[in-house]
Amino acid sequence: MDRSTSSSPMNIAIISVAGRFPRAASCDELWQAIVEGRELVSSYDDVPPNRMQGAVYVPRGAFLELPETFDYGYFRYTPREASRMDPQQRQCLEICHHALQQAGYGRGSDAGRCGVFVGTRPDTWHQQHVRRPDESSADALLTLAGGSSDALATRVAYKLDCTGPALNVANFCSGSLVAVHLACRSLMADECDMALAGGVCVRYPAHCGYWHYEGGIMSRQGQVRAFDAAADGTLFADAVGFVALRRLRDAERDGNTILAVIRGSAINNDGVDKAGYSAPGVSGQEAAIRSALSSAGMQAQQIGMIEAHGTGTPVGDAVELRALSRVFDNVAARTCGIGSVKSTLGHADCASGISGLIKTIYAVRLGIIPPATHCDQPCRALSDVRSPFMVASQARRWCESHEIRAAGVSSFGIGGTNVHMIVVQPPPISHIPTREPLHLIPLSATNAITLQRVVTDLLNHLHQHPDIELADVAYTLQRGRQHWPVRKAIVAGSLADLISGLRQPQGVVPGSSSAAVVTALATSWQQGETLDWTRFYPQEQRRRLALPSYPLAATLI
């Protein structure tokens, strides 16, 4: 019998995404690689000769570029403090910062109580930086706090002013999706008003490949070929990804940009019903999927895509397909796409679940089922013409037989903790006209060089989104950013005015008498005054847009 934790759908809005991946510096770049069927794994030529001896060495890997870089000044750290921080903490801070700003908020407290939920892995960096005999007690404390994965969530909460629950989830491969599940439950329990949830996996030290052993899980080919007949294992990858979440009713009320909606989710454990501790379990996975569907108030027939755990290991993929087939046994043939982000990215350990969720958010929002990378010849279970699952060889539009774009996301951890999530398309956006003839656009930074980057980033964004609503741009920058001492104010009546003002050294300040009030306010703010932004658009429900976030310096630590 299905057990649901709620009698009605969960309805949690995803209001932003942010991430970094190997050879993909953003979620947009990750999605582009996915729809092009392009993998992000690298091959290495400079392998030390001693590694090529003995066992089969595979010179392939997927690592973040320069994970040691960090804008310590922005987060008010000294170089000494930053040098004793695990790169995972640095990456976590920066990506949570981007997720918060992409959601249209300058600080976590701007939306009320913001929770932080982080899927973590063992802190291998800390193991390489244990206390030295000549290290002072003060330095030892810095190394302990900076290297321990226990500090991931609380460090974000401290620096971004998040006053809701802040906790880490150490749960092997399913950690980050479990973190999202717990964040949803926390929102439903009214423990927080917004949540940052995701995971980070930065392995240290990085290696230019790995050894393959017969009977192991690592791929001899150096490719993750999820659900392919030639699949022979997995390979590990770095990744960091986060989403910002709010209750759907709150997000709609406050004008948040809604990318997708989490309709339901479920979590369980296999217990003893499997071959061994590290083996996957059919019954447990099946139960998690059924429970998530029940939580969402949906049937398997309504699901148009499955973002599978899909590690590319023959045993793991076979178990997962068996569990899915039991749930989808009455679904029409070839109506549900299936794939795994691991075929593009590699297995990002505790960050693999959030990577799959980010892929799914793009898919349901844009209505595109992406191709299954490296699945050239689907395995026998998927080759059966009666299978409800289809492997897309290229990007395709969502099946029109589905009334709503809905997808399931799976993540299964060693030890048997399974989580499944139902994600659906966002509600339609209504255009809200403005009654204001002029708009004050505030831009600021900590220094002149960074301010120019802020200006350039906004210019590029406006060129890429020519239909953007000017009033919403102004509202987001007024209410959704911190206001730094180096400032540029632009008063504009149209996007053309704004673009022109961005190109001028001092901005555009109209001189007509009708603009006197807003001009005076712009001048005051540019000179350092604090404005009451609630005076702007008092009778209008404006939207918080996903505008470019504050650019961080890539300082090598």
C-alpha positions as CSV (number, residue, x, y, z in Angstrom):
1,M,0.0,0.0,0.0
2,D,1.3,3.5,-0.9
3,R,2.1,5.7,2.1
4,S,2.0,9.5,1.5
5,T,3.2,12.0,4.1
6,S,0.6,14.5,2.8
7,S,-3.0,14.3,1.7
8,S,-2.4,17.1,-0.9
9,P,0.5,17.9,-3.3
10,M,3.6,19.4,-1.8
11,N,3.8,22.4,-4.1
12,I,7.2,23.9,-3.4
13,A,8.4,26.5,-5.9
14,I,11.9,26.3,-7.3
15,I,12.8,30.0,-7.7
16,S,16.5,29.8,-8.7
17,V,19.3,27.4,-9.6
18,A,23.0,27.9,-9.4
19,G,26.0,25.6,-10.0
20,R,29.4,24.8,-11.2
21,F,30.5,21.7,-13.1
22,P,33.5,20.4,-14.9
23,R,33.8,22.3,-18.2
24,A,30.5,24.1,-17.4
25,A,30.8,27.2,-15.3
26,S,27.0,27.5,-14.8
27,C,23.7,25.6,-14.9
28,D,23.0,27.1,-18.4
29,E,26.3,25.7,-19.7
30,L,25.5,22.3,-18.1
31,W,22.1,22.3,-19.8
32,Q,23.6,23.2,-23.2
33,A,26.0,20.3,-23.0
34,I,23.1,18.0,-22.1
35,V,20.9,19.0,-25.0
36,E,23.8,18.7,-27.4
37,G,24.6,15.2,-26.1
38,R,28.1,16.4,-25.2
39,E,30.0,14.9,-22.2
40,L,32.0,17.0,-19.8
41,V,34.6,14.4,-18.9
42,S,38.2,15.2,-19.9
43,S,41.1,13.0,-21.1
44,Y,44.6,13.5,-19.8
45,D,47.9,13.1,-21.5
46,D,50.3,14.1,-18.7
47,V,49.9,10.9,-16.6
48,P,52.9,10.0,-14.4
49,P,54.6,6.9,-15.9
50,N,54.4,5.0,-12.5
51,R,50.6,5.2,-12.7
52,M,50.5,3.3,-16.0
53,Q,52.1,0.2,-14.5
54,G,50.2,-2.8,-13.1
55,A,46.4,-2.4,-13.2
56,V,44.6,-0.7,-16.0
57,Y,44.9,3.0,-15.6
58,V,42.2,5.1,-17.2
59,P,43.4,8.7,-17.9
60,R,39.9,10.3,-17.7
61,G,38.2,12.5,-15.1
62,A,35.8,15.4,-14.4
63,F,37.1,18.1,-12.1
64,L,36.2,21.7,-11.5
65,E,38.5,24.2,-13.0
66,L,40.5,26.0,-10.3
67,P,38.4,25.1,-7.3
68,E,40.9,26.8,-5.1
69,T,39.8,30.3,-6.3
70,F,37.7,32.3,-3.9
71,D,36.6,35.9,-3.5
72,Y,37.6,36.0,0.2
73,G,37.2,39.8,0.3
74,Y,33.6,39.8,-0.6
75,F,32.8,37.3,2.2
76,R,34.9,39.3,4.6
77,Y,37.7,36.7,5.2
78,T,41.4,37.4,5.5
79,P,43.8,35.6,3.1
80,R,45.0,33.6,6.1
81,E,41.4,32.5,7.0
82,A,40.6,31.6,3.4
83,S,43.8,29.6,3.0
84,R,42.5,27.3,5.7
85,M,39.1,26.7,4.2
86,D,38.3,23.5,2.3
87,P,37.6,24.3,-1.4
88,Q,34.2,22.7,-0.8
89,Q,33.3,25.4,1.7
90,R,34.5,28.1,-0.7
91,Q,32.5,26.7,-3.6
92,C,29.4,26.2,-1.4
93,L,29.5,29.9,-0.2
94,E,29.9,31.3,-3.7
95,I,27.2,29.1,-5.3
96,C,24.7,29.7,-2.5
97,H,25.4,33.5,-3.0
98,H,24.5,33.1,-6.7
99,A,21.4,31.1,-6.0
100,L,20.2,33.7,-3.5
101,Q,20.8,36.6,-5.9
102,Q,19.3,34.7,-8.9
103,A,16.2,34.3,-6.7
104,G,16.1,38.1,-6.3
105,Y,17.4,38.5,-2.8
106,G,20.5,40.2,-1.4
107,R,20.5,38.3,1.9
108,G,18.8,35.3,3.2
109,S,16.9,37.3,5.8
110,D,15.3,39.4,3.0
111,A,12.7,36.6,2.5
112,G,12.3,35.9,6.2
113,R,13.8,32.8,7.7
114,C,16.1,31.1,5.2
115,G,17.2,27.5,5.8
116,V,20.4,25.9,4.4
117,F,20.5,22.2,3.6
118,V,23.7,20.8,2.2
119,G,24.6,17.3,0.9
120,T,28.2,16.6,1.9
121,R,31.0,14.1,1.5
122,P,34.1,13.2,3.6
123,D,36.4,16.2,3.9
124,T,39.5,14.9,2.2
125,W,41.0,18.4,2.1
126,H,41.1,18.4,5.9
127,Q,42.9,15.1,5.9
128,Q,45.7,16.7,3.9
129,H,45.8,19.8,6.2
130,V,45.8,18.3,9.7
131,R,47.5,20.3,12.4
132,R,51.2,20.6,12.0
133,P,53.5,20.4,15.1
134,D,54.6,24.0,14.6
135,E,51.0,25.3,14.1
136,S,49.6,27.7,16.7
137,S,46.4,26.9,18.5
138,A,44.7,29.8,16.7
139,D,45.7,28.4,13.3
140,A,44.7,24.9,14.4
141,L,41.2,26.2,15.1
142,L,41.0,27.9,11.7
143,T,42.1,24.6,10.1
144,L,39.5,22.7,12.0
145,A,36.6,25.0,11.2
146,G,37.7,25.6,7.7
147,G,38.3,22.0,6.9
148,S,35.4,20.2,8.6
149,S,32.4,19.4,6.4
150,D,30.3,20.0,9.6
151,A,30.8,23.8,8.9
152,L,29.3,23.8,5.4
153,A,25.7,24.8,6.1
154,T,26.4,26.9,9.1
155,R,29.1,28.9,7.4
156,V,26.6,29.7,4.6
157,A,24.0,30.7,7.2
158,Y,26.5,33.0,8.9
159,K,27.8,34.8,5.9
160,L,24.5,35.1,4.0
161,D,22.3,35.8,7.1
162,C,20.1,32.7,6.9
163,T,18.2,32.3,10.2
164,G,16.3,29.1,9.4
165,P,17.5,25.5,10.0
166,A,21.1,24.9,8.8
167,L,22.2,21.3,8.5
168,N,24.4,18.9,6.5
169,V,23.3,15.6,5.0
170,A,26.0,13.0,4.9
171,N,24.3,10.3,3.0
172,F,26.6,9.1,0.2
173,C,25.3,9.5,-3.3
174,S,21.7,10.6,-2.4
175,G,22.9,13.3,0.0
176,S,22.0,16.4,-2.1
177,L,18.5,15.2,-3.2
178,V,17.8,14.2,0.4
179,A,18.8,17.7,1.4
180,V,16.2,19.1,-1.1
181,H,13.6,16.7,0.3
182,L,14.3,17.8,3.9
183,A,14.2,21.5,2.8
184,C,10.8,20.9,1.3
185,R,9.6,19.3,4.5
186,S,11.0,22.2,6.6
187,L,9.1,24.7,4.4
188,M,5.9,22.7,4.8
189,A,6.4,22.6,8.6
190,D,6.9,26.4,8.6
191,E,10.4,26.1,10.0
192,C,11.6,28.5,7.3
193,D,10.2,30.8,4.6
194,M,12.9,30.1,2.0
195,A,15.6,27.4,1.7
196,L,18.9,26.9,-0.1
197,A,19.3,23.2,-0.8
198,G,21.8,21.2,-2.7
199,G,25.2,19.7,-2.4
200,V,28.9,20.0,-3.1
201,C,31.5,17.5,-4.2
202,V,35.1,18.7,-4.7
203,R,37.6,15.9,-4.4
204,Y,41.1,16.7,-3.1
205,P,43.6,16.2,-4.4
206,A,42.5,15.9,-8.0
207,H,44.0,13.0,-10.0
208,C,44.4,12.7,-13.8
209,G,42.5,9.4,-13.9
210,Y,41.9,6.3,-12.0
211,W,42.7,2.5,-11.8
212,H,40.2,0.1,-13.2
213,Y,39.9,-3.3,-11.5
214,E,37.9,-6.3,-12.8
215,G,34.7,-6.6,-10.7
216,G,34.9,-3.0,-9.6
217,I,32.4,-0.2,-10.4
218,M,34.8,2.0,-12.4
219,S,34.5,2.1,-16.1
220,R,37.3,0.7,-18.2
221,Q,36.1,2.9,-21.1
222,G,36.2,6.0,-19.1
223,Q,32.6,6.8,-19.9
224,V,29.3,6.6,-18.1
225,R,27.0,4.8,-20.5
226,A,23.8,4.7,-18.4
227,F,21.3,2.1,-19.7
228,D,23.5,1.3,-22.7
229,A,24.2,-2.3,-23.7
230,A,27.9,-1.6,-23.5
231,A,27.8,0.1,-20.1
232,D,30.8,-1.1,-17.9
233,G,30.8,1.2,-14.9
234,T,31.0,4.7,-13.7
235,L,33.6,7.5,-13.1
236,F,33.5,10.2,-10.5
237,A,33.1,13.9,-11.0
238,D,33.1,17.2,-9.1
239,A,30.0,19.3,-9.0
240,V,28.3,21.9,-6.8
241,G,24.7,22.9,-7.2
242,F,21.9,24.6,-5.2
243,V,18.3,25.6,-5.7
244,A,16.3,28.2,-3.8
245,L,12.9,27.0,-2.6
246,R,9.8,28.7,-1.3
247,R,6.2,27.6,-0.7
248,L,4.4,28.0,-4.0
249,R,1.7,30.3,-2.6
250,D,4.4,32.6,-1.1
251,A,6.4,32.6,-4.3
252,E,3.3,33.6,-6.3
253,R,2.3,36.3,-3.8
254,D,5.8,37.9,-3.7
255,G,6.4,37.8,-7.5
256,N,9.3,35.3,-7.5
257,T,10.3,33.8,-10.8
258,I,9.2,30.2,-10.6
259,L,11.3,27.8,-12.7
260,A,9.5,24.6,-11.7
261,V,7.4,23.1,-8.9
262,I,8.2,20.2,-6.6
263,R,4.8,18.4,-6.4
264,G,5.9,15.6,-4.2
265,S,8.8,13.6,-2.8
266,A,9.5,10.5,-0.7
267,I,12.5,9.0,1.1
268,N,13.1,5.5,2.5
269,N,15.7,2.8,3.0
270,D,16.1,-0.7,1.5
271,G,16.5,-2.3,4.9
272,V,17.8,-5.9,4.6
273,D,15.9,-6.7,1.3
274,K,19.0,-6.6,-1.0
275,A,22.1,-8.6,-1.8
276,G,24.4,-6.6,0.5
277,Y,25.0,-3.3,2.3
278,S,26.3,-1.5,-0.7
279,A,23.9,-3.2,-3.2
280,P,20.8,-1.4,-4.5
281,G,17.4,-2.9,-3.7
282,V,14.4,-3.2,-6.1
283,S,11.7,-3.2,-3.5
284,G,13.0,-0.1,-1.7
285,Q,13.4,1.9,-4.9
286,E,9.9,0.9,-6.1
287,A,8.4,1.9,-2.8
288,A,10.1,5.3,-2.9
289,I,8.8,6.1,-6.4
290,R,5.3,5.0,-5.6
291,S,5.3,7.0,-2.4
292,A,6.5,10.1,-4.2
293,L,3.7,9.8,-6.8
294,S,1.2,9.4,-4.1
295,S,2.6,12.4,-2.3
296,A,2.2,14.4,-5.5
297,G,-1.4,13.1,-6.1
298,M,-0.3,11.8,-9.5
299,Q,-0.2,8.6,-11.5
300,A,2.7,7.0,-13.4
301,Q,0.9,7.7,-16.7
302,Q,1.3,11.4,-16.1
303,I,5.1,11.3,-15.9
304,G,6.8,12.2,-19.2
305,M,10.5,11.9,-18.1
306,I,12.5,10.0,-15.6
307,E,15.9,11.5,-14.5
308,A,17.3,8.2,-13.2
309,H,20.1,7.6,-10.8
310,G,21.8,5.8,-13.7
311,T,25.4,5.1,-12.7
312,G,26.3,3.1,-15.8
313,T,27.0,0.0,-13.7
314,P,25.3,-3.1,-15.2
315,V,23.9,-4.3,-11.9
316,G,22.8,-0.9,-10.6
317,D,21.1,0.1,-13.9
318,A,19.3,-3.3,-14.1
319,V,18.0,-3.0,-10.5
320,E,16.7,0.6,-11.2
321,L,15.0,-0.4,-14.4
322,R,13.3,-3.3,-12.6
323,A,11.9,-1.0,-9.9
324,L,10.8,1.6,-12.5
325,S,9.1,-1.1,-14.6
326,R,7.0,-2.3,-11.7
327,V,5.7,1.2,-11.1
328,F,5.2,2.0,-14.8
329,D,3.8,-1.5,-15.7
330,N,0.4,0.0,-17.0
331,V,1.9,2.9,-18.9
332,A,1.7,3.0,-22.7
333,A,4.9,2.0,-24.6
334,R,7.5,4.6,-25.4
335,T,5.7,7.5,-23.7
336,C,8.3,8.3,-20.9
337,G,11.8,9.5,-21.6
338,I,14.6,8.2,-19.5
339,G,18.3,9.3,-19.0
340,S,20.9,10.2,-16.4
341,V,23.0,13.3,-16.0
342,K,25.9,11.1,-15.1
343,S,26.4,10.2,-18.7
344,T,27.2,13.8,-19.4
345,L,28.9,14.8,-16.2
346,G,30.1,11.7,-14.4
347,H,29.1,10.5,-11.0
348,A,29.2,13.6,-8.7
349,D,28.8,11.5,-5.5
350,C,26.7,13.5,-3.0
351,A,26.1,16.3,-5.6
352,S,24.7,13.9,-8.2
353,G,21.1,14.2,-7.1
354,I,21.1,18.0,-7.3
355,S,22.8,17.8,-10.7
356,G,19.9,15.6,-11.9
357,L,17.3,17.9,-10.4
358,I,18.8,20.9,-12.2
359,K,18.7,19.1,-15.5
360,T,15.0,18.2,-14.8
361,I,14.1,21.8,-13.9
362,Y,15.3,22.9,-17.4
363,A,13.5,20.0,-19.1
364,V,10.1,20.7,-17.6
365,R,10.4,24.5,-17.9
366,L,11.4,24.4,-21.5
367,G,9.4,21.4,-22.5
368,I,12.4,19.5,-23.9
369,I,13.4,15.9,-23.3
370,P,17.2,15.9,-23.8
371,P,19.1,13.1,-25.5
372,A,20.6,10.2,-23.4
373,T,24.3,10.7,-23.9
374,H,26.3,7.6,-24.7
375,C,23.2,5.4,-24.9
376,D,23.9,4.3,-28.5
377,Q,22.4,0.8,-28.1
378,P,19.8,0.7,-25.2
379,C,20.1,-2.3,-22.9
380,R,17.7,-5.2,-23.4
381,A,15.1,-4.0,-20.9
382,L,14.8,-0.7,-22.8
383,S,14.9,-2.3,-26.3
384,D,11.7,-4.2,-25.5
385,V,9.0,-2.5,-27.7
386,R,6.5,-2.8,-24.8
387,S,8.7,-0.8,-22.5
388,P,7.1,2.5,-21.3
389,F,10.5,4.2,-21.5
390,M,12.2,5.7,-24.5
391,V,15.8,6.7,-25.0
392,A,15.9,10.0,-26.9
393,S,18.8,10.1,-29.5
394,Q,18.4,13.8,-29.8
395,A,16.5,16.6,-28.0
396,R,12.8,16.4,-28.6
397,R,9.7,18.2,-27.5
398,W,7.7,16.9,-24.6
399,C,5.1,14.3,-25.5
400,E,1.8,16.1,-26.3
401,S,-0.3,13.4,-24.7
402,H,0.7,14.6,-21.3
403,E,-1.5,17.4,-20.0
404,I,1.2,18.7,-17.7
405,R,5.0,18.4,-18.0
406,A,5.9,16.2,-15.1
407,A,9.1,14.3,-14.4
408,G,10.5,12.0,-11.7
409,V,14.0,12.4,-10.3
410,S,15.7,9.5,-8.5
411,S,18.8,9.4,-6.3
412,F,19.9,6.3,-4.4
413,G,22.8,6.1,-1.9
414,I,25.1,3.4,-0.8
415,G,23.5,1.9,2.3
416,G,20.1,2.0,0.7
417,T,18.7,5.5,1.3
418,N,16.4,6.2,-1.7
419,V,14.8,9.5,-2.6
420,H,12.4,10.2,-5.5
421,M,11.0,13.6,-6.4
422,I,8.1,14.7,-8.7
423,V,8.8,18.0,-10.5
424,V,6.3,19.7,-12.8
425,Q,6.3,22.7,-15.1
426,P,5.9,26.2,-13.6
427,P,2.6,28.0,-13.6
428,P,2.0,30.6,-16.4
429,I,3.4,34.0,-16.0
430,S,1.0,37.0,-16.1
431,H,2.2,40.3,-17.6
432,I,1.8,43.1,-15.1
433,P,1.8,46.6,-16.7
434,T,3.2,49.4,-14.7
435,R,1.7,52.9,-14.2
436,E,5.1,54.5,-13.5
437,P,6.6,56.5,-16.4
438,L,10.2,56.4,-15.1
439,H,12.2,53.8,-13.2
440,L,15.2,54.1,-10.9
441,I,17.8,51.4,-11.6
442,P,20.4,51.2,-8.9
443,L,23.8,49.4,-9.5
444,S,26.5,49.1,-7.0
445,A,29.7,47.3,-6.0
446,T,32.6,47.4,-3.6
447,N,35.0,49.0,-6.1
448,A,34.9,50.7,-9.5
449,I,36.3,47.7,-11.5
450,T,33.6,45.3,-10.1
451,L,30.9,48.0,-10.8
452,Q,31.9,48.0,-14.5
453,R,31.5,44.2,-14.5
454,V,28.0,44.6,-13.0
455,V,27.1,47.1,-15.7
456,T,28.5,44.8,-18.5
457,D,26.7,41.7,-17.1
458,L,23.4,43.6,-17.1
459,L,23.9,44.9,-20.6
460,N,24.6,41.4,-21.9
461,H,21.5,40.1,-20.1
462,L,19.3,42.8,-21.6
463,H,20.5,42.0,-25.1
464,Q,19.7,38.3,-24.4
465,H,16.2,39.1,-23.0
466,P,14.8,42.0,-25.1
467,D,11.3,41.5,-23.8
468,I,12.1,41.9,-20.2
469,E,9.9,44.2,-18.1
470,L,11.8,47.4,-17.1
471,A,9.8,47.9,-13.9
472,D,10.7,44.3,-12.8
473,V,14.4,45.0,-13.5
474,A,14.2,48.1,-11.4
475,Y,12.3,46.4,-8.6
476,T,14.7,43.4,-8.5
477,L,17.8,45.7,-8.3
478,Q,16.1,47.9,-5.7
479,R,14.8,45.2,-3.4
480,G,16.9,42.2,-4.3
481,R,20.5,43.4,-3.9
482,Q,22.8,44.7,-1.3
483,H,23.7,48.3,-1.9
484,W,27.5,48.9,-1.9
485,P,29.4,52.2,-1.6
486,V,30.5,52.5,-5.3
487,R,27.3,53.4,-7.1
488,K,25.7,54.2,-10.4
489,A,22.0,55.3,-10.7
490,I,20.1,55.3,-14.0
491,V,16.6,56.8,-14.5
492,A,15.0,55.3,-17.5
493,G,11.6,55.2,-19.2
494,S,12.4,52.3,-21.5
495,L,14.8,49.5,-22.0
496,A,16.5,51.7,-24.7
497,D,17.0,54.4,-22.1
498,L,18.5,51.9,-19.7
499,I,20.9,50.5,-22.2
500,S,21.9,54.0,-23.2
501,G,22.5,54.9,-19.5
502,L,24.5,51.8,-18.9
503,R,26.9,52.9,-21.7
504,Q,27.3,56.3,-20.2
505,P,30.0,56.9,-17.5
506,Q,27.5,58.7,-15.1
507,G,24.3,57.1,-16.2
508,V,21.2,58.9,-17.5
509,V,19.3,61.4,-15.3
510,P,16.5,63.1,-17.2
511,G,16.2,66.9,-16.7
512,S,12.5,67.4,-17.3
513,S,10.3,68.8,-14.4
514,S,8.2,65.6,-14.5
515,A,11.2,63.6,-13.5
516,A,12.3,65.9,-10.7
517,V,11.4,63.6,-7.8
518,V,12.9,60.4,-9.2
519,T,15.9,62.3,-10.4
520,A,16.5,63.7,-6.9
521,L,16.2,60.2,-5.4
522,A,18.6,58.8,-7.9
523,T,21.1,61.5,-7.2
524,S,20.8,61.0,-3.4
525,W,21.2,57.3,-3.6
526,Q,24.2,57.6,-5.9
527,Q,25.8,59.9,-3.4
528,G,25.5,57.3,-0.6
529,E,22.0,58.0,0.9
530,T,19.8,55.1,2.0
531,L,16.4,55.0,0.3
532,D,13.2,53.4,1.4
533,W,12.6,51.2,-1.6
534,T,9.1,50.3,-0.4
535,R,8.0,53.7,-1.6
536,F,8.6,52.5,-5.2
537,Y,5.7,50.5,-6.8
538,P,3.5,50.6,-3.7
539,Q,0.3,49.6,-5.5
540,E,1.9,47.2,-8.0
541,Q,2.9,43.5,-7.7
542,R,6.2,43.5,-9.4
543,R,8.3,40.4,-10.1
544,R,11.8,39.4,-8.8
545,L,13.8,38.5,-11.9
546,A,16.8,36.2,-12.3
547,L,19.2,39.0,-13.1
548,P,23.0,38.5,-13.2
549,S,24.3,38.1,-9.6
550,Y,27.1,40.1,-8.1
551,P,30.3,39.1,-9.9
552,L,32.9,37.4,-7.6
553,A,36.6,37.7,-8.1
554,A,38.4,34.5,-9.0
555,T,41.3,35.0,-6.6
556,L,43.7,32.0,-6.3
557,I,44.2,31.0,-2.7
